[in-house]
Amino acid sequence: MDNPDHKEVRSQANFPDESTLLNISELFGMLADVTRLKIVMTLKNSPLCVQDLAAAVGMSASAVSHQLRLLKAMNLVRFKKAGKMKFYSLDDSHIDQLLNIANEHVDEE
């Protein structure tokens, strides 16, 4: 038995297209990993090289490099070269805003 009111509710839902929904899901999936979240939150403060970032989050440089590759592929971080060194930072202010909103939400509980 199909309730006609359910059809109206479904028609009022304003979802982005499937591709956008998939991208949003992948973004949250990327940030759902505690290790990657630590890296991203550390980069909120200032750009860091892999070695300093590894020391800050308590991981090996190779493990941090692997996570940075994943984060870069999702456009969450970027880097600038200074000689032979790469300094990583958040890709844009939206990432910082997203982290701030998530932190505020968790603090409300």
C-alpha positions in Angstrom: 0.0 0.0 0.0 1.6 3.2 -1.2 0.8 6.4 0.7 0.4 9.3 -1.7 1.9 11.6 1.0 5.2 9.7 0.7 5.4 10.6 -3.0 5.0 14.3 -2.2 7.7 14.2 0.4 10.1 12.4 -2.1 9.3 15.0 -4.8 10.2 17.8 -2.3 13.6 16.3 -1.6 16.2 18.5 -3.2 19.2 16.2 -3.7 22.3 17.2 -5.7 23.0 15.0 -8.7 24.4 11.5 -8.1 27.9 12.6 -9.0 27.9 15.4 -6.4 26.5 13.0 -3.8 29.3 10.5 -4.5 31.9 13.3 -4.2 30.5 14.5 -0.9 30.4 10.9 0.4 34.1 10.4 -0.7 35.1 13.6 1.1 33.5 12.5 4.3 35.0 9.1 3.9 38.4 10.6 3.5 38.0 12.6 6.7 36.5 9.6 8.6 39.9 8.1 9.0 41.5 9.3 12.3 45.0 9.4 10.9 44.0 11.6 8.0 41.9 13.8 10.2 44.9 14.4 12.5 47.0 15.4 9.5 44.4 17.8 8.2 43.8 19.3 11.6 47.5 19.8 12.1 47.7 21.6 8.7 45.0 24.1 9.9 47.7 25.9 11.8 50.5 26.3 9.3 52.1 24.6 6.3 54.5 21.8 7.2 56.9 19.5 5.5 56.4 15.8 5.8 59.0 15.3 8.5 57.5 18.0 10.7 54.0 16.8 10.1 55.1 13.2 10.9 56.6 14.4 14.2 53.4 16.4 15.0 51.1 13.5 14.5 53.4 10.8 15.8 53.8 8.8 12.7 56.5 7.8 10.3 57.3 10.1 7.4 56.5 7.3 4.9 53.0 6.8 6.5 52.3 10.5 6.4 53.4 10.7 2.8 51.0 8.0 1.8 48.1 9.7 3.6 49.1 13.1 2.0 48.9 11.5 -1.5 45.4 10.4 -0.7 44.4 13.8 0.7 45.9 15.6 -2.3 44.0 13.4 -4.7 40.8 14.5 -3.0 41.9 18.2 -3.2 42.0 18.4 0.6 45.7 19.4 0.8 48.2 21.0 -1.6 51.9 21.7 -1.5 54.4 24.3 -2.4 58.0 23.5 -3.2 60.8 25.4 -1.5 63.9 24.0 -3.0 63.8 20.3 -2.5 61.2 20.5 0.3 57.4 20.3 -0.1 55.3 22.2 2.4 51.8 21.0 2.7 48.7 23.1 3.6 45.0 22.8 3.4 43.8 23.2 -0.2 41.4 26.1 0.6 39.4 27.8 3.3 36.4 25.5 2.8 38.3 22.6 4.4 39.1 24.7 7.5 35.4 25.8 7.7 34.2 22.2 7.4 36.5 21.2 10.3 35.4 24.1 12.4 31.7 23.3 11.9 32.3 19.6 12.7 34.2 20.6 15.8 31.4 22.9 16.9 28.8 20.3 16.3 30.7 17.7 18.4 31.3 20.2 21.2 27.6 20.9 21.4 26.9 17.3 22.6 
